[in-house]
């Protein structure tokens, strides 16, 4: 009788251990399946888009292609924590152009520049203008790129339609200056402070040759 009771208890413990192991195994399997499912979905979406672009006829309207591009842009924007709105709330600046904020981030150390510039491009693709002032600073994203000597950001903004004739609204020496004059003013300020302005000289050449 006692032996039978011991065997029963041992069997009961073994069953519990088996159930626990089974539960852990199924849970891990579910996590792996979910991860694989996400990867497959991403691949299928990308593959479908590529196939659509490759097989469409030459006389087909670009409207559908533009919709695909916009859809993917919105998805990438949300993936990196941005909404698909053109402005974001910053405590010190209030309602601010998302492209302006990203242009500031572009030249910061430790930031993946490729991702930041890609987000600027995506925001523009969904309809966000690169010519929106930061009202507190009185500057455009283009002015930020000039100040920071960010040639990559500057080239992208120009490609996306940045207007070099729009003037700065900043006070004192940097007020009412178009992009070319603004660059010269920044060069002068940096020169007076003993700072390097080589990038600004390159930017000035880029702006002069911009059509």
ABEGO torsion letter per residue (X at the ends): XAAAAAAAAAAAAAAAAAAAAAAAAAAAAAAAAAAAAAAAAAAAAAAAAAAAAAABBAABBAAAAAAAAAAAAAAAAAAAGBBABABBBBAAAEBBBAAAAAAAAAABBGBBAAAAAAAAAAAAAAGBBAABBBAAAGBBAAAAAAAAGBAAAAAAAAAAGBBAABBBABBEAABGBBAAAAAAAAAAAAAAAGBBAAAAAAAAAAAAABX
